[in-house]
Amino acid sequence: MLYSQLKTPSFIIYEDKINKNLIELNQALSVTWGNYIIGYSYKTNSLPWIIDYMNKKGCYAEVVSNVEYELALKYGNSPKNIIFNGPNKGKSQFIEAITKGSIVNVDSWKEMNWLQEIKLTSDIGIGVRVNFDLEKECPSETVMGDEGGRFGFSYEKGDFKKIIDQINALEHIKVNGIHLHNSSKTRSIKIFEVIASKACEIANLFEYELDFINVGGGFFGGLPDRPTFLEYMQSISAILSKRFNNKNTTLIVEPGASLIATPISFLCEVIDVKDTIKKRIVTVNGSRNNIDPFMNKTNYFLDLLVKNEDKNSVKEQVVCGYTCMEHDRLIKLEDKKELEVEDRLLFNYVGSYTMCFSPLFIEYFPIVYVENNNTFTCVREAWGVEEYCQKSIIKEDNIN
Ligand SMILES: *Cc1c(COP(=O)(O)O)cnc(C)c1O
């Protein structure tokens, strides 16, 4: 059997599926807006194999910290192909990114102060992140809810206009784009229609054409019964075209989950089965930390790879993880084949906010394979004690 040779626990990346997601996204953007940039969101999954793959496929790197910026450079992105976002930029890297031609989106007043210090000799453009009340127009859909978003400059309060004016008053520097990423629970088309409409409205604050509109990430991708990339891009383009011209204005998208969630599975193995007075407990060598670090998933696209097909089904089996935490329960299986030691479970579509989000808790990072034409190649070995202890310093023996 295909999976029986693999070590467990392990992550498996299906190269064909990433490629298919990328082709679909590129086609959707080509046939709608035409003039576009895809910035792959590093925080969603920044495994070196993945970020290198995205770079080679022509994606820009979307980064939100100094280390992510450095990582993007390490894996061959030119500064011009990096989008630098978020409130966590360091001063020297911020200045380096601007002077070397990265797409930088200002997110704090502190960055405004830094801009005043830069001595420029030629003209450059810079983006600004917009904070606006998306929840008002998409009730119950946003992650921020009634608390409102925390990123960018408030459009409604007037701070957005204020920073635009301040930046445009500087020498050699001009706001040339706006960044409107928002996190939603629904990933609905409506979210992006409202974002696109807001971009049109905000463009009226400028007396010139903007070079880019960045609608951010937060799409679905590669899943049945969900919006397709084409549907999102058709809706966005239809609205943007009322105010912008695709000859002058580039549409930037920053997909993370929609590209990398569906191409990755997690394989683990049953290590023990027992009955308590209450439940059938099936313990596996994976953990909820591996596939649900936010602790909010209740269901999975799961394949049970059982050795003995003749087993009867069991009313309820509670699949628990290896950690010594009571809440480390991955899933309750109802009326499924009775699991036994060495049976394997394959959790599918778990590539986003998992392998790069899990803590180093009790066990360290598992091995990662890439599958291509039924061949599995290791692209990151499991972390052991060596990797865990690197850079640690312990108390030296007292020498009398
Ligand atoms: C998280 C994030 C993304 C990616 O979001 P997904 O839901 O993974 O697509 C894109 N842009 C910014 C600014 C982000 O913070």
The ligand as a Tripos MOL2 file, in Angstrom:
@<TRIPOS>MOLECULE
LIG
   15    15     1     0     0
SMALL
NO_CHARGES

@<TRIPOS>ATOM
      1 C1         -2.8810   35.9950    6.7330 C.3       1 LIG1
      2 C2         -2.7580   36.9300    5.6330 C.ar      1 LIG1
      3 C3         -2.9490   36.5200    4.3110 C.ar      1 LIG1
      4 C4         -3.3220   35.0970    3.9300 C.3       1 LIG1
      5 O1         -4.5610   34.7070    4.4010 O.3       1 LIG1
      6 P1         -5.1660   33.2500    4.0140 P.3       1 LIG1
      7 O2         -6.4080   33.1780    4.8080 O.co2     1 LIG1
      8 O3         -4.1430   32.2300    4.4620 O.co2     1 LIG1
      9 O4         -5.3730   33.2420    2.5570 O.co2     1 LIG1
     10 C5         -2.7720   37.4560    3.3170 C.ar      1 LIG1
     11 N1         -2.4380   38.7400    3.5860 N.ar      1 LIG1
     12 C6         -2.2390   39.1680    4.8590 C.ar      1 LIG1
     13 C7         -1.8710   40.5820    5.1070 C.3       1 LIG1
     14 C8         -2.3920   38.2810    5.9240 C.ar      1 LIG1
     15 O5         -2.2090   38.7280    7.1680 O.3       1 LIG1
@<TRIPOS>BOND
     1     1     2 1
     2     2     3 ar
     3     2    14 ar
     4     3     4 1
     5     3    10 ar
     6     4     5 1
     7     5     6 1
     8     6     7 2
     9     6     8 1
    10     6     9 1
    11    10    11 ar
    12    11    12 ar
    13    12    13 1
    14    12    14 ar
    15    14    15 1
@<TRIPOS>SUBSTRUCTURE
     1 LIG1         1 GROUP 0 **** ****
